[in-house]
Amino acid sequence: MASNGQYNYSYIFKYIIIGDMGVGKSCLLHQFTEKKFMADCPHTIGVEFGTRIIEVNGQKIKLQIWDTAGQERFRAVTRSYYRGAAGALMVYDITRRSTYNHLSSWLTDAKNLTNPNTVIFLIGNKSDMEANRDVTYEEAKAFAEENGLTFMECSAKTGDNVEDAFLETARRIYQNIQDGSLDLNQADTGVQPKSTVQRPGAPSDAPANGNKQCNC
């Protein structure tokens, strides 16, 4: 029974994390999946990947999280990961206005390359650095409201609100499934129901997304 515990979930949700280089995307991923802060996180080359099983409304859900590089030279590579994302965490650094000013470009990519029901969550990272704040909470909240985004300030260093951001995104995706606005029969929803991810007797590399390393 224990050996099947890692497959004991009802859905897989695919997430992507997007935003400028150095805003703390990888640190947010590590804080959420490993509960620790990586002070000297190297810049991501291409994409990195992490997973964690969470619970929403009594359902166990496996999050597959793709952390994309922020550098322009990797943009063509990372754009291919937007497709089929159920959730997109769009991150800026509250101490660097330039990263906030670039949000419109990231949002355009997210809206053009994901499906219309993808949940886009805006994160202002480094909330622990209040003394160096360059972007006010109010203006970011207004930007989020204008664009129909959920917004939260977080700190990958202290862990403040990191859990909430990932879980709230999952709750909204789950709600979209429950109310029928997310049709699981369509391609590229970023959601795989249990029927496609758990087949008795199937080899561990059987999931329909072809990701042979997803049992980590």
PyMOL commands that place a pseudoatom at each C-alpha (Angstrom):
pseudoatom trace, name=CA, resn=MET, resi=1, chain=A, elem=C, hetatm=0, pos=[0.000, 0.000, 0.000]
pseudoatom trace, name=CA, resn=ALA, resi=2, chain=A, elem=C, hetatm=0, pos=[2.764, 2.434, 0.958]
pseudoatom trace, name=CA, resn=SER, resi=3, chain=A, elem=C, hetatm=0, pos=[4.556, 1.891, -2.330]
pseudoatom trace, name=CA, resn=ASN, resi=4, chain=A, elem=C, hetatm=0, pos=[1.542, 3.302, -4.170]
pseudoatom trace, name=CA, resn=GLY, resi=5, chain=A, elem=C, hetatm=0, pos=[1.297, 6.378, -1.957]
pseudoatom trace, name=CA, resn=GLN, resi=6, chain=A, elem=C, hetatm=0, pos=[3.138, 8.554, -4.441]
pseudoatom trace, name=CA, resn=TYR, resi=7, chain=A, elem=C, hetatm=0, pos=[0.431, 7.824, -7.018]
pseudoatom trace, name=CA, resn=ASN, resi=8, chain=A, elem=C, hetatm=0, pos=[-2.461, 8.417, -4.616]
pseudoatom trace, name=CA, resn=TYR, resi=9, chain=A, elem=C, hetatm=0, pos=[-3.857, 11.640, -6.084]
pseudoatom trace, name=CA, resn=SER, resi=10, chain=A, elem=C, hetatm=0, pos=[-6.913, 12.619, -8.107]
pseudoatom trace, name=CA, resn=TYR, resi=11, chain=A, elem=C, hetatm=0, pos=[-5.428, 15.197, -10.481]
pseudoatom trace, name=CA, resn=ILE, resi=12, chain=A, elem=C, hetatm=0, pos=[-2.184, 16.574, -11.824]
pseudoatom trace, name=CA, resn=PHE, resi=13, chain=A, elem=C, hetatm=0, pos=[-2.095, 20.367, -12.254]
pseudoatom trace, name=CA, resn=LYS, resi=14, chain=A, elem=C, hetatm=0, pos=[0.645, 21.894, -14.392]
pseudoatom trace, name=CA, resn=TYR, resi=15, chain=A, elem=C, hetatm=0, pos=[2.043, 25.246, -13.180]
pseudoatom trace, name=CA, resn=ILE, resi=16, chain=A, elem=C, hetatm=0, pos=[4.544, 27.600, -14.771]
pseudoatom trace, name=CA, resn=ILE, resi=17, chain=A, elem=C, hetatm=0, pos=[6.454, 30.346, -12.958]
pseudoatom trace, name=CA, resn=ILE, resi=18, chain=A, elem=C, hetatm=0, pos=[7.282, 33.367, -15.149]
pseudoatom trace, name=CA, resn=GLY, resi=19, chain=A, elem=C, hetatm=0, pos=[8.908, 36.772, -14.695]
pseudoatom trace, name=CA, resn=ASP, resi=20, chain=A, elem=C, hetatm=0, pos=[12.180, 38.641, -15.056]
pseudoatom trace, name=CA, resn=MET, resi=21, chain=A, elem=C, hetatm=0, pos=[15.560, 37.198, -14.114]
pseudoatom trace, name=CA, resn=GLY, resi=22, chain=A, elem=C, hetatm=0, pos=[16.434, 37.536, -10.427]
pseudoatom trace, name=CA, resn=VAL, resi=23, chain=A, elem=C, hetatm=0, pos=[12.914, 38.090, -9.062]
pseudoatom trace, name=CA, resn=GLY, resi=24, chain=A, elem=C, hetatm=0, pos=[13.141, 34.860, -7.044]
pseudoatom trace, name=CA, resn=LYS, resi=25, chain=A, elem=C, hetatm=0, pos=[11.180, 32.354, -9.147]
pseudoatom trace, name=CA, resn=SER, resi=26, chain=A, elem=C, hetatm=0, pos=[13.474, 29.427, -8.297]
pseudoatom trace, name=CA, resn=CYS, resi=27, chain=A, elem=C, hetatm=0, pos=[13.564, 30.462, -4.638]
pseudoatom trace, name=CA, resn=LEU, resi=28, chain=A, elem=C, hetatm=0, pos=[9.751, 30.436, -4.518]
pseudoatom trace, name=CA, resn=LEU, resi=29, chain=A, elem=C, hetatm=0, pos=[9.732, 26.950, -6.051]
pseudoatom trace, name=CA, resn=HIS, resi=30, chain=A, elem=C, hetatm=0, pos=[12.278, 25.622, -3.519]
pseudoatom trace, name=CA, resn=GLN, resi=31, chain=A, elem=C, hetatm=0, pos=[10.484, 27.265, -0.613]
pseudoatom trace, name=CA, resn=PHE, resi=32, chain=A, elem=C, hetatm=0, pos=[7.196, 25.647, -1.656]
pseudoatom trace, name=CA, resn=THR, resi=33, chain=A, elem=C, hetatm=0, pos=[8.489, 22.165, -2.529]
pseudoatom trace, name=CA, resn=GLU, resi=34, chain=A, elem=C, hetatm=0, pos=[11.319, 21.816, 0.023]
pseudoatom trace, name=CA, resn=LYS, resi=35, chain=A, elem=C, hetatm=0, pos=[10.411, 24.339, 2.750]
pseudoatom trace, name=CA, resn=LYS, resi=36, chain=A, elem=C, hetatm=0, pos=[13.803, 25.995, 2.585]
pseudoatom trace, name=CA, resn=PHE, resi=37, chain=A, elem=C, hetatm=0, pos=[15.377, 29.161, 1.225]
pseudoatom trace, name=CA, resn=MET, resi=38, chain=A, elem=C, hetatm=0, pos=[18.260, 28.952, -1.212]
pseudoatom trace, name=CA, resn=ALA, resi=39, chain=A, elem=C, hetatm=0, pos=[20.255, 32.128, -0.622]
pseudoatom trace, name=CA, resn=ASP, resi=40, chain=A, elem=C, hetatm=0, pos=[22.545, 31.671, -3.629]
pseudoatom trace, name=CA, resn=CYS, resi=41, chain=A, elem=C, hetatm=0, pos=[20.091, 30.327, -6.169]
pseudoatom trace, name=CA, resn=PRO, resi=42, chain=A, elem=C, hetatm=0, pos=[21.827, 30.159, -9.577]
pseudoatom trace, name=CA, resn=HIS, resi=43, chain=A, elem=C, hetatm=0, pos=[19.960, 31.680, -12.498]
pseudoatom trace, name=CA, resn=THR, resi=44, chain=A, elem=C, hetatm=0, pos=[17.809, 29.111, -14.246]
pseudoatom trace, name=CA, resn=ILE, resi=45, chain=A, elem=C, hetatm=0, pos=[19.000, 27.985, -17.661]
pseudoatom trace, name=CA, resn=GLY, resi=46, chain=A, elem=C, hetatm=0, pos=[15.941, 27.055, -19.695]
pseudoatom trace, name=CA, resn=VAL, resi=47, chain=A, elem=C, hetatm=0, pos=[13.584, 25.452, -17.180]
pseudoatom trace, name=CA, resn=GLU, resi=48, chain=A, elem=C, hetatm=0, pos=[13.665, 23.663, -13.822]
pseudoatom trace, name=CA, resn=PHE, resi=49, chain=A, elem=C, hetatm=0, pos=[11.037, 21.323, -12.455]
pseudoatom trace, name=CA, resn=GLY, resi=50, chain=A, elem=C, hetatm=0, pos=[9.537, 20.543, -9.068]
pseudoatom trace, name=CA, resn=THR, resi=51, chain=A, elem=C, hetatm=0, pos=[6.554, 18.626, -7.701]
pseudoatom trace, name=CA, resn=ARG, resi=52, chain=A, elem=C, hetatm=0, pos=[4.473, 18.486, -4.561]
pseudoatom trace, name=CA, resn=ILE, resi=53, chain=A, elem=C, hetatm=0, pos=[1.208, 16.790, -3.597]
pseudoatom trace, name=CA, resn=ILE, resi=54, chain=A, elem=C, hetatm=0, pos=[-1.312, 19.082, -1.905]
pseudoatom trace, name=CA, resn=GLU, resi=55, chain=A, elem=C, hetatm=0, pos=[-4.936, 18.768, -0.799]
pseudoatom trace, name=CA, resn=VAL, resi=56, chain=A, elem=C, hetatm=0, pos=[-7.860, 20.873, -2.039]
pseudoatom trace, name=CA, resn=ASN, resi=57, chain=A, elem=C, hetatm=0, pos=[-11.424, 20.202, -0.853]
pseudoatom trace, name=CA, resn=GLY, resi=58, chain=A, elem=C, hetatm=0, pos=[-10.413, 16.737, 0.316]
pseudoatom trace, name=CA, resn=GLN, resi=59, chain=A, elem=C, hetatm=0, pos=[-8.841, 15.860, -3.061]
pseudoatom trace, name=CA, resn=LYS, resi=60, chain=A, elem=C, hetatm=0, pos=[-5.140, 15.115, -3.338]
pseudoatom trace, name=CA, resn=ILE, resi=61, chain=A, elem=C, hetatm=0, pos=[-3.594, 17.005, -6.251]
pseudoatom trace, name=CA, resn=LYS, resi=62, chain=A, elem=C, hetatm=0, pos=[-0.081, 16.692, -7.618]
pseudoatom trace, name=CA, resn=LEU, resi=63, chain=A, elem=C, hetatm=0, pos=[1.425, 19.977, -8.748]
pseudoatom trace, name=CA, resn=GLN, resi=64, chain=A, elem=C, hetatm=0, pos=[3.973, 19.790, -11.560]
pseudoatom trace, name=CA, resn=ILE, resi=65, chain=A, elem=C, hetatm=0, pos=[5.748, 23.146, -11.452]
pseudoatom trace, name=CA, resn=TRP, resi=66, chain=A, elem=C, hetatm=0, pos=[7.920, 24.416, -14.286]
pseudoatom trace, name=CA, resn=ASP, resi=67, chain=A, elem=C, hetatm=0, pos=[10.250, 27.247, -13.284]
pseudoatom trace, name=CA, resn=THR, resi=68, chain=A, elem=C, hetatm=0, pos=[11.221, 29.189, -16.422]
pseudoatom trace, name=CA, resn=ALA, resi=69, chain=A, elem=C, hetatm=0, pos=[14.309, 31.305, -17.096]
pseudoatom trace, name=CA, resn=GLY, resi=70, chain=A, elem=C, hetatm=0, pos=[13.752, 35.065, -17.084]
pseudoatom trace, name=CA, resn=GLN, resi=71, chain=A, elem=C, hetatm=0, pos=[16.485, 36.002, -19.524]
pseudoatom trace, name=CA, resn=GLU, resi=72, chain=A, elem=C, hetatm=0, pos=[15.369, 37.179, -22.950]
pseudoatom trace, name=CA, resn=ARG, resi=73, chain=A, elem=C, hetatm=0, pos=[17.715, 34.741, -24.715]
pseudoatom trace, name=CA, resn=PHE, resi=74, chain=A, elem=C, hetatm=0, pos=[15.747, 31.805, -23.253]
pseudoatom trace, name=CA, resn=ARG, resi=75, chain=A, elem=C, hetatm=0, pos=[12.334, 33.288, -24.075]
pseudoatom trace, name=CA, resn=ALA, resi=76, chain=A, elem=C, hetatm=0, pos=[11.826, 31.143, -27.198]
pseudoatom trace, name=CA, resn=VAL, resi=77, chain=A, elem=C, hetatm=0, pos=[12.563, 27.984, -25.193]
pseudoatom trace, name=CA, resn=THR, resi=78, chain=A, elem=C, hetatm=0, pos=[10.429, 28.882, -22.198]
pseudoatom trace, name=CA, resn=ARG, resi=79, chain=A, elem=C, hetatm=0, pos=[7.427, 29.933, -24.309]
pseudoatom trace, name=CA, resn=SER, resi=80, chain=A, elem=C, hetatm=0, pos=[6.932, 26.287, -25.272]
pseudoatom trace, name=CA, resn=TYR, resi=81, chain=A, elem=C, hetatm=0, pos=[6.184, 25.473, -21.600]
pseudoatom trace, name=CA, resn=TYR, resi=82, chain=A, elem=C, hetatm=0, pos=[3.239, 27.871, -21.399]
pseudoatom trace, name=CA, resn=ARG, resi=83, chain=A, elem=C, hetatm=0, pos=[1.073, 25.546, -23.441]
pseudoatom trace, name=CA, resn=GLY, resi=84, chain=A, elem=C, hetatm=0, pos=[-1.066, 23.302, -21.289]
pseudoatom trace, name=CA, resn=ALA, resi=85, chain=A, elem=C, hetatm=0, pos=[-0.495, 25.236, -18.055]
pseudoatom trace, name=CA, resn=ALA, resi=86, chain=A, elem=C, hetatm=0, pos=[-3.432, 25.221, -15.637]
pseudoatom trace, name=CA, resn=GLY, resi=87, chain=A, elem=C, hetatm=0, pos=[-1.786, 27.866, -13.458]
pseudoatom trace, name=CA, resn=ALA, resi=88, chain=A, elem=C, hetatm=0, pos=[0.757, 30.611, -14.124]
pseudoatom trace, name=CA, resn=LEU, resi=89, chain=A, elem=C, hetatm=0, pos=[2.561, 32.360, -11.276]
pseudoatom trace, name=CA, resn=MET, resi=90, chain=A, elem=C, hetatm=0, pos=[3.788, 35.712, -12.609]
pseudoatom trace, name=CA, resn=VAL, resi=91, chain=A, elem=C, hetatm=0, pos=[6.493, 37.117, -10.341]
pseudoatom trace, name=CA, resn=TYR, resi=92, chain=A, elem=C, hetatm=0, pos=[8.089, 40.548, -9.900]
pseudoatom trace, name=CA, resn=ASP, resi=93, chain=A, elem=C, hetatm=0, pos=[10.482, 41.928, -7.276]
pseudoatom trace, name=CA, resn=ILE, resi=94, chain=A, elem=C, hetatm=0, pos=[8.935, 44.647, -5.081]
pseudoatom trace, name=CA, resn=THR, resi=95, chain=A, elem=C, hetatm=0, pos=[12.402, 46.269, -4.748]
pseudoatom trace, name=CA, resn=ARG, resi=96, chain=A, elem=C, hetatm=0, pos=[13.024, 46.557, -8.515]
pseudoatom trace, name=CA, resn=ARG, resi=97, chain=A, elem=C, hetatm=0, pos=[10.512, 48.639, -10.463]
pseudoatom trace, name=CA, resn=SER, resi=98, chain=A, elem=C, hetatm=0, pos=[11.877, 47.424, -13.802]
pseudoatom trace, name=CA, resn=THR, resi=99, chain=A, elem=C, hetatm=0, pos=[10.622, 43.905, -13.027]
pseudoatom trace, name=CA, resn=TYR, resi=100, chain=A, elem=C, hetatm=0, pos=[7.164, 45.344, -12.345]
pseudoatom trace, name=CA, resn=ASN, resi=101, chain=A, elem=C, hetatm=0, pos=[7.220, 47.425, -15.534]
pseudoatom trace, name=CA, resn=HIS, resi=102, chain=A, elem=C, hetatm=0, pos=[7.849, 44.265, -17.569]
pseudoatom trace, name=CA, resn=LEU, resi=103, chain=A, elem=C, hetatm=0, pos=[4.724, 42.510, -16.245]
pseudoatom trace, name=CA, resn=SER, resi=104, chain=A, elem=C, hetatm=0, pos=[2.615, 43.602, -19.222]
pseudoatom trace, name=CA, resn=SER, resi=105, chain=A, elem=C, hetatm=0, pos=[4.960, 41.735, -21.569]
pseudoatom trace, name=CA, resn=TRP, resi=106, chain=A, elem=C, hetatm=0, pos=[4.868, 38.584, -19.422]
pseudoatom trace, name=CA, resn=LEU, resi=107, chain=A, elem=C, hetatm=0, pos=[1.088, 38.825, -19.155]
pseudoatom trace, name=CA, resn=THR, resi=108, chain=A, elem=C, hetatm=0, pos=[0.717, 39.149, -22.929]
pseudoatom trace, name=CA, resn=ASP, resi=109, chain=A, elem=C, hetatm=0, pos=[2.727, 35.941, -23.390]
pseudoatom trace, name=CA, resn=ALA, resi=110, chain=A, elem=C, hetatm=0, pos=[0.723, 34.157, -20.694]
pseudoatom trace, name=CA, resn=LYS, resi=111, chain=A, elem=C, hetatm=0, pos=[-2.625, 35.132, -22.199]
pseudoatom trace, name=CA, resn=ASN, resi=112, chain=A, elem=C, hetatm=0, pos=[-1.578, 34.377, -25.774]
pseudoatom trace, name=CA, resn=LEU, resi=113, chain=A, elem=C, hetatm=0, pos=[0.120, 31.039, -25.090]
pseudoatom trace, name=CA, resn=THR, resi=114, chain=A, elem=C, hetatm=0, pos=[-2.101, 29.456, -22.428]
pseudoatom trace, name=CA, resn=ASN, resi=115, chain=A, elem=C, hetatm=0, pos=[-5.779, 28.519, -22.571]
pseudoatom trace, name=CA, resn=PRO, resi=116, chain=A, elem=C, hetatm=0, pos=[-8.470, 31.091, -21.628]
pseudoatom trace, name=CA, resn=ASN, resi=117, chain=A, elem=C, hetatm=0, pos=[-9.140, 29.389, -18.277]
pseudoatom trace, name=CA, resn=THR, resi=118, chain=A, elem=C, hetatm=0, pos=[-5.537, 29.342, -17.069]
pseudoatom trace, name=CA, resn=VAL, resi=119, chain=A, elem=C, hetatm=0, pos=[-5.403, 30.852, -13.571]
pseudoatom trace, name=CA, resn=ILE, resi=120, chain=A, elem=C, hetatm=0, pos=[-2.821, 33.661, -13.563]
pseudoatom trace, name=CA, resn=PHE, resi=121, chain=A, elem=C, hetatm=0, pos=[-1.583, 34.636, -10.096]
pseudoatom trace, name=CA, resn=LEU, resi=122, chain=A, elem=C, hetatm=0, pos=[0.515, 37.787, -9.604]
pseudoatom trace, name=CA, resn=ILE, resi=123, chain=A, elem=C, hetatm=0, pos=[3.223, 37.545, -6.939]
pseudoatom trace, name=CA, resn=GLY, resi=124, chain=A, elem=C, hetatm=0, pos=[5.229, 40.455, -5.568]
pseudoatom trace, name=CA, resn=ASN, resi=125, chain=A, elem=C, hetatm=0, pos=[8.264, 38.670, -4.137]
pseudoatom trace, name=CA, resn=LYS, resi=126, chain=A, elem=C, hetatm=0, pos=[10.758, 39.859, -1.487]
pseudoatom trace, name=CA, resn=SER, resi=127, chain=A, elem=C, hetatm=0, pos=[8.132, 41.328, 0.841]
pseudoatom trace, name=CA, resn=ASP, resi=128, chain=A, elem=C, hetatm=0, pos=[10.718, 40.888, 3.623]
pseudoatom trace, name=CA, resn=MET, resi=129, chain=A, elem=C, hetatm=0, pos=[12.700, 43.784, 2.077]
pseudoatom trace, name=CA, resn=GLU, resi=130, chain=A, elem=C, hetatm=0, pos=[10.196, 46.506, 2.962]
pseudoatom trace, name=CA, resn=ALA, resi=131, chain=A, elem=C, hetatm=0, pos=[12.945, 49.095, 3.493]
pseudoatom trace, name=CA, resn=ASN, resi=132, chain=A, elem=C, hetatm=0, pos=[13.969, 48.772, -0.171]
pseudoatom trace, name=CA, resn=ARG, resi=133, chain=A, elem=C, hetatm=0, pos=[10.430, 48.742, -1.593]
pseudoatom trace, name=CA, resn=ASP, resi=134, chain=A, elem=C, hetatm=0, pos=[10.186, 50.300, -5.077]
pseudoatom trace, name=CA, resn=VAL, resi=135, chain=A, elem=C, hetatm=0, pos=[6.635, 49.202, -5.984]
pseudoatom trace, name=CA, resn=THR, resi=136, chain=A, elem=C, hetatm=0, pos=[3.672, 49.901, -3.702]
pseudoatom trace, name=CA, resn=TYR, resi=137, chain=A, elem=C, hetatm=0, pos=[1.206, 47.204, -2.760]
pseudoatom trace, name=CA, resn=GLU, resi=138, chain=A, elem=C, hetatm=0, pos=[-1.666, 49.413, -3.910]
pseudoatom trace, name=CA, resn=GLU, resi=139, chain=A, elem=C, hetatm=0, pos=[-0.424, 49.939, -7.478]
pseudoatom trace, name=CA, resn=ALA, resi=140, chain=A, elem=C, hetatm=0, pos=[0.297, 46.227, -7.969]
pseudoatom trace, name=CA, resn=LYS, resi=141, chain=A, elem=C, hetatm=0, pos=[-3.136, 45.361, -6.595]
pseudoatom trace, name=CA, resn=ALA, resi=142, chain=A, elem=C, hetatm=0, pos=[-4.706, 47.838, -9.031]
pseudoatom trace, name=CA, resn=PHE, resi=143, chain=A, elem=C, hetatm=0, pos=[-2.766, 46.271, -11.933]
pseudoatom trace, name=CA, resn=ALA, resi=144, chain=A, elem=C, hetatm=0, pos=[-3.984, 42.827, -10.872]
pseudoatom trace, name=CA, resn=GLU, resi=145, chain=A, elem=C, hetatm=0, pos=[-7.602, 43.976, -10.646]
pseudoatom trace, name=CA, resn=GLU, resi=146, chain=A, elem=C, hetatm=0, pos=[-7.459, 45.687, -14.052]
pseudoatom trace, name=CA, resn=ASN, resi=147, chain=A, elem=C, hetatm=0, pos=[-6.228, 42.447, -15.622]
pseudoatom trace, name=CA, resn=GLY, resi=148, chain=A, elem=C, hetatm=0, pos=[-8.396, 39.972, -13.694]
pseudoatom trace, name=CA, resn=LEU, resi=149, chain=A, elem=C, hetatm=0, pos=[-5.485, 38.492, -11.731]
pseudoatom trace, name=CA, resn=THR, resi=150, chain=A, elem=C, hetatm=0, pos=[-5.238, 37.278, -8.151]
pseudoatom trace, name=CA, resn=PHE, resi=151, chain=A, elem=C, hetatm=0, pos=[-2.487, 39.128, -6.279]
pseudoatom trace, name=CA, resn=MET, resi=152, chain=A, elem=C, hetatm=0, pos=[-0.364, 38.482, -3.213]
pseudoatom trace, name=CA, resn=GLU, resi=153, chain=A, elem=C, hetatm=0, pos=[2.970, 39.701, -1.881]
pseudoatom trace, name=CA, resn=CYS, resi=154, chain=A, elem=C, hetatm=0, pos=[5.282, 36.891, -0.737]
pseudoatom trace, name=CA, resn=SER, resi=155, chain=A, elem=C, hetatm=0, pos=[8.737, 36.267, 0.634]
pseudoatom trace, name=CA, resn=ALA, resi=156, chain=A, elem=C, hetatm=0, pos=[10.664, 33.267, -0.655]
pseudoatom trace, name=CA, resn=LYS, resi=157, chain=A, elem=C, hetatm=0, pos=[13.183, 33.981, 2.121]
pseudoatom trace, name=CA, resn=THR, resi=158, chain=A, elem=C, hetatm=0, pos=[10.808, 33.853, 5.121]
pseudoatom trace, name=CA, resn=GLY, resi=159, chain=A, elem=C, hetatm=0, pos=[8.163, 31.697, 3.428]
pseudoatom trace, name=CA, resn=ASP, resi=160, chain=A, elem=C, hetatm=0, pos=[5.481, 34.334, 4.086]
pseudoatom trace, name=CA, resn=ASN, resi=161, chain=A, elem=C, hetatm=0, pos=[2.424, 33.721, 1.844]
pseudoatom trace, name=CA, resn=VAL, resi=162, chain=A, elem=C, hetatm=0, pos=[4.330, 31.311, -0.457]
pseudoatom trace, name=CA, resn=GLU, resi=163, chain=A, elem=C, hetatm=0, pos=[2.164, 28.351, 0.515]
pseudoatom trace, name=CA, resn=ASP, resi=164, chain=A, elem=C, hetatm=0, pos=[-0.977, 30.469, 0.141]
pseudoatom trace, name=CA, resn=ALA, resi=165, chain=A, elem=C, hetatm=0, pos=[-0.110, 31.586, -3.392]
pseudoatom trace, name=CA, resn=PHE, resi=166, chain=A, elem=C, hetatm=0, pos=[0.430, 28.044, -4.706]
pseudoatom trace, name=CA, resn=LEU, resi=167, chain=A, elem=C, hetatm=0, pos=[-2.604, 26.651, -2.874]
pseudoatom trace, name=CA, resn=GLU, resi=168, chain=A, elem=C, hetatm=0, pos=[-4.973, 29.470, -3.834]
pseudoatom trace, name=CA, resn=THR, resi=169, chain=A, elem=C, hetatm=0, pos=[-4.037, 28.951, -7.487]
pseudoatom trace, name=CA, resn=ALA, resi=170, chain=A, elem=C, hetatm=0, pos=[-4.917, 25.253, -7.108]
pseudoatom trace, name=CA, resn=ARG, resi=171, chain=A, elem=C, hetatm=0, pos=[-8.228, 26.096, -5.408]
pseudoatom trace, name=CA, resn=ARG, resi=172, chain=A, elem=C, hetatm=0, pos=[-9.213, 28.329, -8.306]
pseudoatom trace, name=CA, resn=ILE, resi=173, chain=A, elem=C, hetatm=0, pos=[-8.290, 25.673, -10.865]
pseudoatom trace, name=CA, resn=TYR, resi=174, chain=A, elem=C, hetatm=0, pos=[-10.282, 23.097, -8.906]
pseudoatom trace, name=CA, resn=GLN, resi=175, chain=A, elem=C, hetatm=0, pos=[-13.257, 25.470, -8.750]
pseudoatom trace, name=CA, resn=ASN, resi=176, chain=A, elem=C, hetatm=0, pos=[-13.076, 25.883, -12.538]
pseudoatom trace, name=CA, resn=ILE, resi=177, chain=A, elem=C, hetatm=0, pos=[-13.280, 22.090, -12.859]
pseudoatom trace, name=CA, resn=GLN, resi=178, chain=A, elem=C, hetatm=0, pos=[-16.231, 21.894, -10.462]
pseudoatom trace, name=CA, resn=ASP, resi=179, chain=A, elem=C, hetatm=0, pos=[-18.255, 24.634, -12.143]
pseudoatom trace, name=CA, resn=GLY, resi=180, chain=A, elem=C, hetatm=0, pos=[-17.570, 23.268, -15.626]
pseudoatom trace, name=CA, resn=SER, resi=181, chain=A, elem=C, hetatm=0, pos=[-15.643, 26.266, -16.981]
pseudoatom trace, name=CA, resn=LEU, resi=182, chain=A, elem=C, hetatm=0, pos=[-12.602, 24.005, -17.395]
pseudoatom trace, name=CA, resn=ASP, resi=183, chain=A, elem=C, hetatm=0, pos=[-13.486, 21.172, -19.778]
pseudoatom trace, name=CA, resn=LEU, resi=184, chain=A, elem=C, hetatm=0, pos=[-11.159, 18.257, -19.071]
pseudoatom trace, name=CA, resn=ASN, resi=185, chain=A, elem=C, hetatm=0, pos=[-12.033, 16.736, -22.452]
pseudoatom trace, name=CA, resn=GLN, resi=186, chain=A, elem=C, hetatm=0, pos=[-10.211, 19.577, -24.181]
pseudoatom trace, name=CA, resn=ALA, resi=187, chain=A, elem=C, hetatm=0, pos=[-6.503, 19.447, -24.863]
pseudoatom trace, name=CA, resn=ASP, resi=188, chain=A, elem=C, hetatm=0, pos=[-4.007, 21.691, -23.094]
pseudoatom trace, name=CA, resn=THR, resi=189, chain=A, elem=C, hetatm=0, pos=[-6.059, 22.426, -19.971]
pseudoatom trace, name=CA, resn=GLY, resi=190, chain=A, elem=C, hetatm=0, pos=[-3.034, 21.651, -17.809]
pseudoatom trace, name=CA, resn=VAL, resi=191, chain=A, elem=C, hetatm=0, pos=[-5.120, 19.221, -15.757]
pseudoatom trace, name=CA, resn=GLN, resi=192, chain=A, elem=C, hetatm=0, pos=[-4.925, 15.436, -15.879]
pseudoatom trace, name=CA, resn=PRO, resi=193, chain=A, elem=C, hetatm=0, pos=[-7.662, 13.564, -14.011]
pseudoatom trace, name=CA, resn=LYS, resi=194, chain=A, elem=C, hetatm=0, pos=[-6.962, 10.332, -12.166]
pseudoatom trace, name=CA, resn=SER, resi=195, chain=A, elem=C, hetatm=0, pos=[-8.129, 8.157, -15.059]
pseudoatom trace, name=CA, resn=THR, resi=196, chain=A, elem=C, hetatm=0, pos=[-5.126, 9.235, -17.127]
pseudoatom trace, name=CA, resn=VAL, resi=197, chain=A, elem=C, hetatm=0, pos=[-2.493, 9.360, -14.394]
pseudoatom trace, name=CA, resn=GLN, resi=198, chain=A, elem=C, hetatm=0, pos=[-3.243, 6.215, -12.408]
pseudoatom trace, name=CA, resn=ARG, resi=199, chain=A, elem=C, hetatm=0, pos=[-3.834, 2.915, -14.159]
pseudoatom trace, name=CA, resn=PRO, resi=200, chain=A, elem=C, hetatm=0, pos=[-3.498, -0.305, -12.128]
pseudoatom trace, name=CA, resn=GLY, resi=201, chain=A, elem=C, hetatm=0, pos=[-0.543, -2.318, -13.304]
pseudoatom trace, name=CA, resn=ALA, resi=202, chain=A, elem=C, hetatm=0, pos=[0.696, 0.449, -15.608]
pseudoatom trace, name=CA, resn=PRO, resi=203, chain=A, elem=C, hetatm=0, pos=[4.442, 1.126, -15.644]
pseudoatom trace, name=CA, resn=SER, resi=204, chain=A, elem=C, hetatm=0, pos=[5.606, 4.228, -13.781]
pseudoatom trace, name=CA, resn=ASP, resi=205, chain=A, elem=C, hetatm=0, pos=[6.345, 6.065, -17.021]
pseudoatom trace, name=CA, resn=ALA, resi=206, chain=A, elem=C, hetatm=0, pos=[2.818, 5.578, -18.338]
pseudoatom trace, name=CA, resn=PRO, resi=207, chain=A, elem=C, hetatm=0, pos=[1.217, 9.010, -17.635]
pseudoatom trace, name=CA, resn=ALA, resi=208, chain=A, elem=C, hetatm=0, pos=[-0.189, 10.582, -20.747]
pseudoatom trace, name=CA, resn=ASN, resi=209, chain=A, elem=C, hetatm=0, pos=[2.088, 13.617, -20.583]
pseudoatom trace, name=CA, resn=GLY, resi=210, chain=A, elem=C, hetatm=0, pos=[5.091, 11.421, -21.335]
pseudoatom trace, name=CA, resn=ASN, resi=211, chain=A, elem=C, hetatm=0, pos=[7.072, 12.834, -18.430]
pseudoatom trace, name=CA, resn=LYS, resi=212, chain=A, elem=C, hetatm=0, pos=[9.038, 9.839, -17.226]
pseudoatom trace, name=CA, resn=GLN, resi=213, chain=A, elem=C, hetatm=0, pos=[10.408, 11.689, -14.210]
pseudoatom trace, name=CA, resn=CYS, resi=214, chain=A, elem=C, hetatm=0, pos=[7.079, 12.774, -12.729]
pseudoatom trace, name=CA, resn=ASN, resi=215, chain=A, elem=C, hetatm=0, pos=[7.067, 10.250, -9.878]
pseudoatom trace, name=CA, resn=CYS, resi=216, chain=A, elem=C, hetatm=0, pos=[9.557, 12.261, -7.851]
for i in range(1, 216): cmd.bond("trace and resi %d" % i, "trace and resi %d" % (i + 1))
show_as sticks, trace
zoom trace
